[in-house]
Amino acid sequence: METLNYKVLESTGYNGYILKDAPVKVMQFGEGNFLRAFVDYFFDIANEKAGYNGKVKLVQPIANFPQMADWINEQEGLYTLYLRGSEKGQKVDAKRVISCVHDCVCPYSEGKWDEVLALARSEDLEIVVSNTTEAGIAYTQGDSQFDQVPPNSFPAKLTRVLFERYKAFNGAADKGLTILSCELIDNNGKELQKCCNNYAKDWDLEPAFIDWMNTANTFCSTLVDRIVTGYPRGEDQSIWAKLGYQDNLLDTAEPFGLWVIESPRDLSDELPLPQCGLPVIYTDNQKPYKQRKVRILNGAHTSFVPAAFQCGYDIVLDAMNDPMIATFMQKTLYDEVIPTLSLPKADLMAFAEAVTGRFRNPFIKHALLSICLNSVSKWRARCMPSLLGYVEKTGELPAHLTFSLASLMSLYRGGKLTGDGRLECQRNGQPYYLQDDAAVLSFFAETSSESPEEQAQEFLSNETFFGPHLCKVPGLVESVGASLREILDKGMRTVMNEKFGV
């Protein structure tokens, strides 16, 4: 079977949209599954529906997998993307060959960093996109030298790219770039800009360049949301047979997507994504959208998953097919989380409805124990603001969020520390293993012989875990302790049925 390229694709009779030749307008740091299923899909749609007429050059940010560049270039940038799941109650299994990628360069290979710098000098270049993992946006003093080939960190690489462009165009104000940071950290664009400024100062670059970097270029913080399931291992051979070609870059994702781009200026003409019907929001403040995602999507996971696992389930899909658990999750969102948020209620309700559909996606096997990684810090970030906001607004405890604390405690209770730094617990006589901050695991290993009420008091009063406010909520410690005792005495399913049964 032949490997996908333009000639092979044509021989299969593929009649979808394909753009073979166009100028490279985007430099993308990152070649992984997420960017190819999200950002590059969006650019591909913009080429088709808005005449964007731009190609994307992929730059590998680290040197750990140089073969990826070879695969991408062998396929002339083409790859097949499947969006699978449901949308507005309808099953989706959509295939699209993505043609916006020009090629991929590994800057760690001999002579290839010069290729990146050559693109920096291009008249056509408009945008830089990045997703270099949460650790990618980092400044380490002395980490990289200006003339290092290439610099080590992504911000150092970007600073060098911007300096090359500044020199090539003599500091022209209209030659700045729009920089879209997609890393999963707060204020990712602003943090990237800070790092670039630090490197520019370390390297003693001229003040005029630093001014140009900060005024001619637009560093955008963005919020990205799409579950990308990546290469379909185990299905690839059958998919190739249906396609009529071998595609080593197959990618899969859910249909849902959202890209919130925070910018001080209007980008809609430069990057016409919303005009194509794509789920892109341009705003000068992404905070409400970040809050919505964290509290509804992530908060739903964190609040119901410990209980669902203790009811015997292992993946989200199976848990969501249990009416009791699905109702618990939905009441948490609609009755206790949404009333604490600031966006219009209709937007929040629609987002929550989409979350329910995403959790029921039959193509995603999301393990509950994976979601339970670092559950305590996740509960503090994702659920505690909703609980405190609900109490402030109503003067009462939110029943489902309060119970989620007890279910989290019962998940960890009785565990023993292992030699590799995990907590070994039991479900129906079978071991399961939890990973969390060492202080959290030590707390449960040391206090599980205490009464549920005593343990709840100590847990909620631990300011390292929750800060100073949680234990001061009237009645919370008592309610969590009482629920924990019931769970230990009767079992999770029995207690949930008594309290929240449908």
PyMOL commands that set and color helices and strands:
alter all, ss='L'
color gray80, all
select helices_A, chain A and resi 6-11+33-37+39-50+67-74+112-120+134-136+154-168+173-175+188-202+207-215+236-243+274-276+287-310+316-320+323-340+345-359+368-371+375-382+384-394+399-412+438-447+452-461+463-466+470-472+476-490+492-500
alter helices_A, ss='H'
color red, helices_A
select strands_A, chain A and resi 24-29+55-59+79-87+90-98+101-105+127-130+178-181+218-225+251-253+258-262+280-283+416-417+423-427+430-434
alter strands_A, ss='S'
color yellow, strands_A
deselect
rebuild
show_as cartoon
